[in-house]
Amino acid sequence: FLLLEILNIRHAGPRIELAPSASPTDGLLDIVMAPLSDREELKKTLLKSLSATTGSTFLGKQKARSISLAMDYGELRIDDKVMLSRPASSGSSQPIKIEISVLPQALRVLLPKT
């Protein structure tokens, strides 16, 4: 993949709308994917998002409550922070296994009566 984003909101980075139907209240993660074959379409989508025009993206999307990944090499980021990095040249034969899930009602917002 050129891009694999696991989102709970519509946007990633600076105004890049990758998951237009994402909702932080639905209890689901939105998985957005762009394989190597979609390089040019991904480039167009990113340029469109950065120019502040809106619209749906071509990117493949799925919804899930939990995701299991195995990573041979690459970076795992949460927001802008690199949480895990393994270079392709590391020579390790064992993939790193990653589990990501949604915790239902993990955040409650209380508002004062008006």
C-alpha positions in Angstrom: 0.0 0.0 0.0 1.0 3.6 -0.6 -1.5 4.6 2.0 -3.4 2.7 4.8 -5.2 4.9 7.2 -7.3 3.8 10.1 -9.6 6.7 11.1 -12.3 7.5 13.5 -12.9 10.9 11.9 -13.2 12.2 8.4 -9.9 14.0 8.0 -6.2 13.2 8.2 -3.4 15.7 8.3 -4.1 19.2 7.1 -7.6 19.1 5.8 -7.2 15.9 3.8 -10.7 14.3 3.8 -10.1 10.6 3.4 -13.2 9.1 5.0 -16.2 11.4 4.2 -18.7 9.1 5.9 -16.6 8.6 9.1 -18.3 9.3 12.4 -16.6 9.2 15.8 -19.9 8.1 17.4 -20.7 5.1 15.3 -18.4 2.7 17.1 -16.6 1.8 13.9 -13.2 2.5 12.4 -12.9 3.6 8.8 -10.1 1.9 6.9 -8.9 3.8 3.8 -6.5 2.1 1.4 -4.5 3.1 -1.7 -2.5 0.3 -3.3 0.6 1.0 -5.4 -1.6 0.9 -8.6 -3.5 3.9 -7.4 -0.5 6.2 -7.2 -1.8 8.8 -9.7 -5.3 8.8 -8.3 -4.0 9.2 -4.8 -1.9 12.2 -6.0 -5.0 13.8 -7.5 -7.0 13.2 -4.4 -4.4 14.7 -2.1 -4.0 17.8 -4.4 -7.8 18.3 -4.5 -8.0 18.0 -0.6 -5.2 20.5 -0.1 -6.7 23.0 -2.5 -9.9 23.0 -0.3 -12.3 21.5 -2.8 -14.5 18.8 -1.4 -15.9 15.7 -2.8 -15.8 11.9 -2.5 -12.5 10.2 -3.0 -11.7 7.1 -5.2 -10.0 5.4 -2.3 -11.1 2.0 -1.1 -13.0 2.2 2.2 -14.2 -0.3 4.7 -15.7 -0.1 8.3 -14.6 -2.4 11.1 -14.8 -2.6 14.9 -11.3 -4.0 15.1 -8.3 -4.5 12.8 -5.4 -6.9 12.9 -2.3 -6.0 11.0 1.1 -7.7 10.4 3.9 -5.3 9.5 7.2 -6.5 7.9 8.6 -3.0 7.6 7.4 0.6 7.6 6.2 3.1 10.1 3.2 3.0 12.4 2.0 6.6 13.3 -0.6 7.9 15.6 -1.4 11.4 14.6 2.0 12.8 13.8 4.0 10.7 16.2 5.9 7.6 15.0 5.0 4.9 17.4 6.9 2.1 15.7 9.5 2.0 12.9 11.1 -0.9 11.1 13.3 -0.3 8.1 13.1 -2.6 5.2 16.8 -3.4 5.7 16.2 -4.6 9.3 16.5 -8.2 8.2 13.9 -9.4 10.7 11.8 -12.4 9.5 9.1 -12.0 12.1 6.3 -9.5 11.3 5.1 -7.2 14.0 1.5 -7.9 14.9 -0.8 -4.9 15.6 -4.3 -4.9 17.0 -6.5 -1.8 16.8 -10.1 -1.5 18.1 -12.8 0.9 19.1 -13.8 1.1 22.8 -17.5 1.8 22.8 -18.4 5.0 24.8 -14.8 5.5 25.8 -15.4 9.2 25.9 -18.4 11.0 27.3 -18.9 14.7 26.9 -21.1 16.4 29.5 -22.7 19.8 28.7 -24.2 22.2 31.2 -27.9 22.7 31.1 -28.9 25.8 29.1 
